[in-house]
Amino acid sequence: MLNFNEMRYIKDISHPTFRIGLYSWNGKYILKIETGLYEQTYKISEMEIASEEDVIRLIDEPFLLRVDERFRQMHNDFTESMQRHELDW
């Protein structure tokens, strides 16, 4: 019997800046992109995309530029919150 609660690792996707992992879970492809302290996760329904290769094709340069911008904003937001609360960073 298939257990939908277990995330299945598919593969790492090579990139010089980010750690990118592809997983399958609960009828979705899970794309995790990490750098430093931060992570972005994208869930793509397996019903809406034909294959793992199609998910990988989505990771093009324009997409990764936006991911990088978002990581920078996440860092700025977190740093500003730390400063507001006078916590060491």
C-alpha positions as CSV (number, residue, x, y, z in Angstrom):
1,M,0.0,0.0,0.0
2,L,1.4,3.4,-1.0
3,N,2.0,5.7,2.0
4,F,1.3,9.3,0.9
5,N,2.9,10.7,4.0
6,E,6.5,9.9,3.1
7,M,8.4,12.3,0.9
8,R,10.4,10.5,-1.7
9,Y,13.8,11.9,-2.8
10,I,14.2,12.0,-6.6
11,K,17.4,13.9,-7.2
12,D,19.6,16.9,-6.7
13,I,19.9,19.4,-9.5
14,S,23.3,20.8,-9.9
15,H,23.7,24.6,-9.6
16,P,26.7,26.7,-8.6
17,T,24.8,29.0,-6.1
18,F,21.8,27.1,-4.8
19,R,21.2,23.6,-3.4
20,I,18.2,22.3,-5.4
21,G,16.4,19.1,-4.6
22,L,13.5,17.4,-6.3
23,Y,11.1,15.3,-4.3
24,S,7.7,13.6,-4.7
25,W,5.1,13.8,-2.0
26,N,1.3,13.4,-1.8
27,G,0.7,13.6,-5.6
28,K,3.1,16.6,-6.0
29,Y,6.6,17.3,-7.1
30,I,8.3,19.3,-4.4
31,L,11.1,21.6,-5.6
32,K,13.3,22.8,-2.7
33,I,15.8,25.6,-3.4
34,E,18.2,26.5,-0.5
35,T,20.9,29.0,0.2
36,G,22.4,29.8,3.5
37,L,19.7,30.0,6.2
38,Y,16.8,30.2,3.7
39,E,14.7,27.9,1.7
40,Q,12.0,28.3,-1.0
41,T,9.7,25.4,-1.7
42,Y,7.5,25.0,-4.8
43,K,4.7,22.3,-5.0
44,I,3.7,21.2,-8.5
45,S,0.8,18.8,-9.0
46,E,1.8,15.6,-10.7
47,M,-1.5,15.9,-12.5
48,E,-0.5,19.2,-14.2
49,I,3.0,18.3,-15.4
50,A,4.0,15.3,-17.4
51,S,7.4,14.3,-15.9
52,E,10.3,15.0,-13.6
53,E,12.2,16.4,-16.7
54,D,9.4,19.0,-17.2
55,V,9.9,20.2,-13.6
56,I,13.6,20.5,-14.2
57,R,13.0,22.5,-17.4
58,L,11.1,25.0,-15.3
59,I,14.3,25.9,-13.5
60,D,15.5,28.3,-16.2
61,E,17.7,31.4,-15.8
62,P,14.8,33.9,-15.5
63,F,13.2,31.8,-12.8
64,L,16.4,31.5,-10.8
65,L,17.0,35.3,-11.0
66,R,13.6,35.8,-9.3
67,V,14.5,33.1,-6.8
68,D,17.7,35.0,-6.0
69,E,15.8,38.3,-5.6
70,R,13.4,36.6,-3.3
71,F,16.3,35.2,-1.2
72,R,17.8,38.6,-0.9
73,Q,14.4,40.0,0.2
74,M,14.0,37.2,2.8
75,H,17.4,38.0,4.2
76,N,16.6,41.8,4.4
77,D,13.2,41.1,6.1
78,F,14.9,38.8,8.6
79,T,17.8,41.2,9.3
80,E,15.4,44.1,9.8
81,S,13.3,42.0,12.3
82,M,16.4,41.1,14.2
83,Q,17.4,44.8,14.4
84,R,13.9,45.9,15.5
85,H,14.1,43.4,18.4
86,E,17.7,44.3,19.1
87,L,18.9,40.8,18.7
88,D,22.5,40.0,17.7
89,W,22.9,38.9,14.1
